[in-house]
Amino acid sequence: MSRIGKMPVPVPSGVSVTLDGRRMAAKGPHGELQLQVAPPIAVRWRAPEDKTLVVTRPSDEKAHKALHGLMRSLIANVIQGVSEGFSKTLEIVGVGYRADAKDGGLHLRLGFSHPIDFPAPEGITFETPSQTTIVVRGADKQQVGHVAAVIRAFRPPEPYKGKGIRYRGEQVRRKAGKTAGT
């Protein structure tokens, strides 16, 4: 049996989960999210008073095994998103490169001839603790990662000087530049 799929999903206090056929909805302090459960997979309460969800599969077919762990992870992400939320931190490296969160969006200066104004999608908030740090927050893990990737794509880190936008903790492989010959 799948190691991930067989683990029960605890539902913390303050989060309400509704199971309606193939649709699962969770509501908590950080918002409300919904998830469509894949057809062969079943989600049920372990016990009504237990506040724990169990994900089961009908057989040991390869496709069912693959969906088992995936659906359990997606359900756990939905519950964690509405209870705690997710965040990604981006760092800006470069002289004159800066970011500012204002008016529900992000104002970026990245060395182009024009500034970039990036509006915040619904469910996403931006914070700028410093001019070179961006924190993307939201309840949906996939959406937070996607928005962070879009922002990083405006100026990905380049390998010669390391300038650009990178994830916190990302290692940028540096290349040696040309050497002056005589």
C-alpha positions as CSV (number, residue, x, y, z in Angstrom):
1,M,0.0,0.0,0.0
2,S,1.1,3.6,-0.6
3,R,3.0,5.0,2.3
4,I,1.7,8.5,1.7
5,G,-1.8,7.3,0.7
6,K,-2.4,5.2,3.8
7,M,-1.6,8.0,6.3
8,P,-4.8,9.7,7.7
9,V,-5.3,13.4,7.2
10,P,-5.9,15.2,10.5
11,V,-8.3,18.1,10.4
12,P,-7.3,20.8,12.8
13,S,-9.8,22.7,15.0
14,G,-11.1,25.8,13.2
15,V,-11.3,24.0,9.9
16,S,-14.6,22.6,8.6
17,V,-14.5,20.0,5.8
18,T,-17.6,19.0,3.7
19,L,-17.6,15.8,1.6
20,D,-20.2,15.9,-1.1
21,G,-19.8,13.0,-3.5
22,R,-16.6,13.6,-5.5
23,R,-16.3,17.2,-4.2
24,M,-14.4,18.1,-1.0
25,A,-14.6,21.6,0.4
26,A,-12.6,23.0,3.3
27,K,-13.1,26.3,5.1
28,G,-10.8,27.8,7.6
29,P,-9.2,31.1,8.9
30,H,-7.2,31.6,5.6
31,G,-10.0,31.1,3.2
32,E,-12.1,28.4,1.4
33,L,-10.8,25.8,-1.1
34,Q,-12.5,23.1,-3.1
35,L,-11.1,19.9,-4.6
36,Q,-12.5,17.3,-7.1
37,V,-11.6,13.8,-6.0
38,A,-10.5,11.5,-8.8
39,P,-13.2,8.8,-9.6
40,P,-11.6,5.6,-8.3
41,I,-10.5,7.2,-5.0
42,A,-12.8,7.4,-2.0
43,V,-12.5,9.9,0.9
44,R,-14.3,9.3,4.1
45,W,-14.2,10.2,7.8
46,R,-12.4,7.7,9.9
47,A,-14.9,8.3,12.7
48,P,-17.4,11.2,12.9
49,E,-16.0,12.3,16.3
50,D,-12.3,11.8,15.2
51,K,-11.9,14.7,12.8
52,T,-9.6,12.6,10.6
53,L,-10.0,11.9,6.9
54,V,-9.0,8.6,5.3
55,V,-8.2,8.1,1.6
56,T,-8.9,4.6,0.1
57,R,-8.5,3.0,-3.3
58,P,-10.5,0.2,-4.9
59,S,-7.7,-2.1,-6.0
60,D,-3.9,-2.4,-6.4
61,E,-3.8,-1.5,-10.1
62,K,-1.0,0.8,-11.0
63,A,-3.2,3.7,-11.9
64,H,-5.1,3.4,-8.6
65,K,-1.9,3.3,-6.7
66,A,-0.6,6.5,-8.4
67,L,-3.8,8.4,-7.7
68,H,-4.0,7.2,-4.1
69,G,-0.9,9.1,-2.8
70,L,-1.6,12.1,-5.1
71,M,-5.1,12.6,-3.8
72,R,-4.0,12.2,-0.2
73,S,-1.3,14.9,-0.7
74,L,-3.8,17.2,-2.5
75,I,-6.3,16.8,0.3
76,A,-3.6,17.5,3.0
77,N,-2.5,20.6,1.0
78,V,-6.1,22.0,0.9
79,I,-6.5,21.5,4.7
80,Q,-3.1,23.0,5.5
81,G,-3.8,25.9,3.1
82,V,-7.1,26.9,4.8
83,S,-5.6,26.5,8.3
84,E,-2.1,27.9,8.0
85,G,-1.6,29.1,4.4
86,F,1.5,28.8,2.2
87,S,4.2,31.2,1.3
88,K,7.2,31.5,-1.0
89,T,10.0,34.0,-0.5
90,L,11.9,35.5,-3.4
91,E,15.1,37.5,-3.3
92,I,16.2,40.1,-5.7
93,V,19.9,40.5,-6.5
94,G,21.2,43.4,-8.5
95,V,22.2,47.1,-8.2
96,G,19.0,49.2,-8.5
97,Y,16.7,46.2,-8.5
98,R,13.8,46.6,-6.0
99,A,10.3,45.6,-5.3
100,D,7.4,47.4,-3.5
101,A,4.0,45.9,-2.6
102,K,1.3,48.5,-3.0
103,D,-2.3,48.8,-4.1
104,G,-2.9,45.1,-4.0
105,G,0.0,44.4,-6.4
106,L,3.7,44.4,-6.8
107,H,5.8,47.2,-8.3
108,L,9.1,45.9,-9.7
109,R,12.2,47.7,-10.9
110,L,14.4,45.2,-12.5
111,G,16.8,47.1,-14.7
112,F,14.5,47.5,-17.7
113,S,13.6,50.9,-19.2
114,H,10.2,50.6,-17.5
115,P,8.9,49.4,-14.1
116,I,6.7,46.3,-14.0
117,D,3.4,46.5,-12.2
118,F,2.1,43.0,-11.4
119,P,-1.5,42.8,-10.0
120,A,-2.1,40.3,-7.2
121,P,-4.4,37.4,-8.4
122,E,-7.4,36.7,-6.2
123,G,-6.4,34.8,-3.1
124,I,-2.7,36.0,-3.2
125,T,-1.1,38.7,-1.1
126,F,2.4,40.2,-1.4
127,E,4.7,41.5,1.3
128,T,8.0,43.3,0.9
129,P,9.9,43.2,4.2
130,S,12.8,44.9,2.4
131,Q,13.3,46.3,-1.0
132,T,15.0,43.1,-2.2
133,T,12.7,40.5,-0.6
134,I,9.2,39.5,-1.8
135,V,6.9,37.1,0.1
136,V,4.0,35.6,-1.8
137,R,1.2,34.3,0.5
138,G,-2.0,32.4,-0.2
139,A,-4.1,29.4,0.7
140,D,-3.7,27.4,-2.5
141,K,-0.2,25.9,-2.7
142,Q,-0.3,25.5,-6.5
143,Q,-1.3,29.1,-7.0
144,V,1.4,30.4,-4.7
145,G,4.0,28.4,-6.5
146,H,2.7,29.5,-9.9
147,V,2.7,33.3,-9.0
148,A,6.2,33.0,-7.5
149,A,7.4,31.3,-10.8
150,V,5.8,34.1,-12.9
151,I,7.5,36.8,-10.8
152,R,10.9,35.0,-11.0
153,A,10.5,34.7,-14.8
154,F,10.5,38.5,-15.2
155,R,14.3,38.4,-14.5
156,P,15.6,34.9,-13.8
157,P,19.1,34.8,-12.2
158,E,21.9,34.9,-14.8
159,P,25.0,32.7,-14.4
160,Y,27.7,35.3,-14.8
161,K,27.0,37.9,-12.1
162,G,24.1,36.2,-10.4
163,K,21.7,39.1,-10.9
164,G,18.0,38.5,-11.0
165,I,15.1,37.1,-8.9
166,R,15.7,33.8,-7.2
167,Y,13.9,31.7,-4.6
168,R,15.2,32.0,-1.0
169,G,17.9,29.3,-0.7
170,E,18.2,28.7,-4.4
171,Q,21.8,28.0,-5.5
172,V,22.7,29.7,-8.8
173,R,25.6,28.0,-10.6
174,R,28.1,30.6,-11.6
175,K,30.1,30.5,-14.7
176,A,33.6,32.0,-15.3
177,G,33.5,34.9,-17.6
178,K,35.9,35.7,-20.5
179,T,39.5,36.2,-19.5
180,A,41.4,39.1,-21.0
181,G,44.1,37.8,-23.3
182,T,47.2,39.6,-24.5
